[in-house]
Amino acid sequence: MTQEIRQPEVPWAPARVTSEHLRALTPLVSEADRDRSVLVADRAGNLAVVTPDAAAAGCLAGEMRLLATRADLLDAGLTESWRAGRLTGPVVAVCTAEAASLNAAERDAA
């Protein structure tokens, strides 16, 4: 019988989300048409805006956690404007409120 040897769990550091992190999700197309629409945090609490595929791979590997998506901002009241090339509406208000909500959740999880 083999025995599984588990590595000790590395704790998750809380991430500090600002409205600027969420505003990075608002362009509809970025960097050579790569859709970067997911905000993730790594174990150290470092934030990155990545593609959905990169977020899924990192989350499945246990190295990232999903914080927000462009869809969350749409649900919060922003709208897609292909003419402007980004999400529009009360961007500052929505991003500030969503950042406050995410930071409260991060504090509660710590």
C-alpha positions as protocol buffer text, in pm:
chain_id: "A"
residue {
  index: 1
  type: MET
  ca { x: 0 y: 0 z: 0 }
}
residue {
  index: 2
  type: THR
  ca { x: 134 y: 341 z: -92 }
}
residue {
  index: 3
  type: GLN
  ca { x: 95 y: 635 z: 135 }
}
residue {
  index: 4
  type: GLU
  ca { x: 34 y: 980 z: -2 }
}
residue {
  index: 5
  type: ILE
  ca { x: 272 y: 1245 z: 127 }
}
residue {
  index: 6
  type: ARG
  ca { x: 108 y: 1585 z: 128 }
}
residue {
  index: 7
  type: GLN
  ca { x: 293 y: 1911 z: 120 }
}
residue {
  index: 8
  type: PRO
  ca { x: 196 y: 2157 z: 392 }
}
residue {
  index: 9
  type: GLU
  ca { x: -67 y: 2403 z: 273 }
}
residue {
  index: 10
  type: VAL
  ca { x: 72 y: 2748 z: 196 }
}
residue {
  index: 11
  type: PRO
  ca { x: -170 y: 3005 z: 339 }
}
residue {
  index: 12
  type: TRP
  ca { x: -343 y: 3259 z: 118 }
}
residue {
  index: 13
  type: ALA
  ca { x: -249 y: 3620 z: 185 }
}
residue {
  index: 14
  type: PRO
  ca { x: -540 y: 3863 z: 155 }
}
residue {
  index: 15
  type: ALA
  ca { x: -538 y: 4069 z: -164 }
}
residue {
  index: 16
  type: ARG
  ca { x: -585 y: 4446 z: -159 }
}
residue {
  index: 17
  type: VAL
  ca { x: -813 y: 4536 z: -450 }
}
residue {
  index: 18
  type: THR
  ca { x: -843 y: 4894 z: -574 }
}
residue {
  index: 19
  type: SER
  ca { x: -1088 y: 5043 z: -821 }
}
residue {
  index: 20
  type: GLU
  ca { x: -796 y: 5064 z: -1069 }
}
residue {
  index: 21
  type: HIS
  ca { x: -763 y: 4684 z: -1062 }
}
residue {
  index: 22
  type: LEU
  ca { x: -1128 y: 4656 z: -1158 }
}
residue {
  index: 23
  type: ARG
  ca { x: -1103 y: 4929 z: -1421 }
}
residue {
  index: 24
  type: ALA
  ca { x: -842 y: 4708 z: -1591 }
}
residue {
  index: 25
  type: LEU
  ca { x: -1132 y: 4473 z: -1673 }
}
residue {
  index: 26
  type: THR
  ca { x: -1326 y: 4738 z: -1866 }
}
residue {
  index: 27
  type: PRO
  ca { x: -1153 y: 4737 z: -2210 }
}
residue {
  index: 28
  type: LEU
  ca { x: -1342 y: 4503 z: -2440 }
}
residue {
  index: 29
  type: VAL
  ca { x: -1028 y: 4420 z: -2641 }
}
residue {
  index: 30
  type: SER
  ca { x: -669 y: 4449 z: -2522 }
}
residue {
  index: 31
  type: GLU
  ca { x: -316 y: 4349 z: -2617 }
}
residue {
  index: 32
  type: ALA
  ca { x: -340 y: 4204 z: -2964 }
}
residue {
  index: 33
  type: ASP
  ca { x: -706 y: 4104 z: -2924 }
}
residue {
  index: 34
  type: ARG
  ca { x: -644 y: 3889 z: -2614 }
}
residue {
  index: 35
  type: ASP
  ca { x: -946 y: 3898 z: -2387 }
}
residue {
  index: 36
  type: ARG
  ca { x: -815 y: 3981 z: -2039 }
}
residue {
  index: 37
  type: SER
  ca { x: -1131 y: 3985 z: -1839 }
}
residue {
  index: 38
  type: VAL
  ca { x: -1058 y: 3807 z: -1508 }
}
residue {
  index: 39
  type: LEU
  ca { x: -901 y: 3948 z: -1190 }
}
residue {
  index: 40
  type: VAL
  ca { x: -713 y: 3684 z: -991 }
}
residue {
  index: 41
  type: ALA
  ca { x: -489 y: 3678 z: -684 }
}
residue {
  index: 42
  type: ASP
  ca { x: -202 y: 3441 z: -616 }
}
residue {
  index: 43
  type: ARG
  ca { x: -113 y: 3292 z: -276 }
}
residue {
  index: 44
  type: ALA
  ca { x: 92 y: 3600 z: -186 }
}
residue {
  index: 45
  type: GLY
  ca { x: -202 y: 3832 z: -257 }
}
residue {
  index: 46
  type: ASN
  ca { x: -54 y: 3968 z: -581 }
}
residue {
  index: 47
  type: LEU
  ca { x: -321 y: 4067 z: -832 }
}
residue {
  index: 48
  type: ALA
  ca { x: -328 y: 4016 z: -1208 }
}
residue {
  index: 49
  type: VAL
  ca { x: -579 y: 4063 z: -1489 }
}
residue {
  index: 50
  type: VAL
  ca { x: -562 y: 3750 z: -1705 }
}
residue {
  index: 51
  type: THR
  ca { x: -751 y: 3559 z: -1970 }
}
residue {
  index: 52
  type: PRO
  ca { x: -1026 y: 3319 z: -1862 }
}
residue {
  index: 53
  type: ASP
  ca { x: -811 y: 3022 z: -1969 }
}
residue {
  index: 54
  type: ALA
  ca { x: -516 y: 3138 z: -1756 }
}
residue {
  index: 55
  type: ALA
  ca { x: -748 y: 3197 z: -1459 }
}
residue {
  index: 56
  type: ALA
  ca { x: -901 y: 2851 z: -1492 }
}
residue {
  index: 57
  type: ALA
  ca { x: -561 y: 2683 z: -1513 }
}
residue {
  index: 58
  type: GLY
  ca { x: -429 y: 2874 z: -1210 }
}
residue {
  index: 59
  type: CYS
  ca { x: -740 y: 2806 z: -1003 }
}
residue {
  index: 60
  type: LEU
  ca { x: -741 y: 2435 z: -1089 }
}
residue {
  index: 61
  type: ALA
  ca { x: -372 y: 2413 z: -995 }
}
residue {
  index: 62
  type: GLY
  ca { x: -450 y: 2577 z: -662 }
}
residue {
  index: 63
  type: GLU
  ca { x: -218 y: 2870 z: -728 }
}
residue {
  index: 64
  type: MET
  ca { x: -474 y: 3143 z: -800 }
}
residue {
  index: 65
  type: ARG
  ca { x: -813 y: 3243 z: -676 }
}
residue {
  index: 66
  type: LEU
  ca { x: -1079 y: 3420 z: -877 }
}
residue {
  index: 67
  type: LEU
  ca { x: -1176 y: 3763 z: -747 }
}
residue {
  index: 68
  type: ALA
  ca { x: -1378 y: 3931 z: -1023 }
}
residue {
  index: 69
  type: THR
  ca { x: -1473 y: 3907 z: -1386 }
}
residue {
  index: 70
  type: ARG
  ca { x: -1595 y: 4153 z: -1645 }
}
residue {
  index: 71
  type: ALA
  ca { x: -1937 y: 3987 z: -1606 }
}
residue {
  index: 72
  type: ASP
  ca { x: -1942 y: 4097 z: -1240 }
}
residue {
  index: 73
  type: LEU
  ca { x: -1904 y: 4457 z: -1354 }
}
residue {
  index: 74
  type: LEU
  ca { x: -2186 y: 4411 z: -1607 }
}
residue {
  index: 75
  type: ASP
  ca { x: -2404 y: 4268 z: -1331 }
}
residue {
  index: 76
  type: ALA
  ca { x: -2317 y: 4569 z: -1114 }
}
residue {
  index: 77
  type: GLY
  ca { x: -2454 y: 4812 z: -1371 }
}
residue {
  index: 78
  type: LEU
  ca { x: -2196 y: 4878 z: -1643 }
}
residue {
  index: 79
  type: THR
  ca { x: -2279 y: 4827 z: -2011 }
}
residue {
  index: 80
  type: GLU
  ca { x: -2076 y: 4716 z: -2312 }
}
residue {
  index: 81
  type: SER
  ca { x: -1999 y: 4988 z: -2562 }
}
residue {
  index: 82
  type: TRP
  ca { x: -1820 y: 4858 z: -2869 }
}
residue {
  index: 83
  type: ARG
  ca { x: -1812 y: 5213 z: -3004 }
}
residue {
  index: 84
  type: ALA
  ca { x: -1609 y: 5324 z: -2699 }
}
residue {
  index: 85
  type: GLY
  ca { x: -1424 y: 4991 z: -2688 }
}
residue {
  index: 86
  type: ARG
  ca { x: -1491 y: 4944 z: -2317 }
}
residue {
  index: 87
  type: LEU
  ca { x: -1752 y: 4905 z: -2050 }
}
residue {
  index: 88
  type: THR
  ca { x: -1932 y: 5232 z: -1985 }
}
residue {
  index: 89
  type: GLY
  ca { x: -2169 y: 5375 z: -1729 }
}
residue {
  index: 90
  type: PRO
  ca { x: -2092 y: 5477 z: -1372 }
}
residue {
  index: 91
  type: VAL
  ca { x: -1746 y: 5316 z: -1394 }
}
residue {
  index: 92
  type: VAL
  ca { x: -1587 y: 5493 z: -1097 }
}
residue {
  index: 93
  type: ALA
  ca { x: -1884 y: 5431 z: -867 }
}
residue {
  index: 94
  type: VAL
  ca { x: -1921 y: 5065 z: -965 }
}
residue {
  index: 95
  type: CYS
  ca { x: -1549 y: 4987 z: -948 }
}
residue {
  index: 96
  type: THR
  ca { x: -1513 y: 5160 z: -611 }
}
residue {
  index: 97
  type: ALA
  ca { x: -1812 y: 4974 z: -464 }
}
residue {
  index: 98
  type: GLU
  ca { x: -1697 y: 4638 z: -604 }
}
residue {
  index: 99
  type: ALA
  ca { x: -1342 y: 4694 z: -470 }
}
residue {
  index: 100
  type: ALA
  ca { x: -1483 y: 4769 z: -122 }
}
residue {
  index: 101
  type: SER
  ca { x: -1693 y: 4454 z: -137 }
}
residue {
  index: 102
  type: LEU
  ca { x: -1399 y: 4238 z: -247 }
}
residue {
  index: 103
  type: ASN
  ca { x: -1173 y: 4383 z: 24 }
}
residue {
  index: 104
  type: ALA
  ca { x: -1435 y: 4309 z: 291 }
}
residue {
  index: 105
  type: ALA
  ca { x: -1457 y: 3950 z: 167 }
}
residue {
  index: 106
  type: GLU
  ca { x: -1077 y: 3920 z: 170 }
}
residue {
  index: 107
  type: ARG
  ca { x: -1064 y: 4048 z: 531 }
}
residue {
  index: 108
  type: ASP
  ca { x: -1336 y: 3806 z: 637 }
}
residue {
  index: 109
  type: ALA
  ca { x: -1157 y: 3513 z: 472 }
}
residue {
  index: 110
  type: ALA
  ca { x: -823 y: 3589 z: 641 }
}
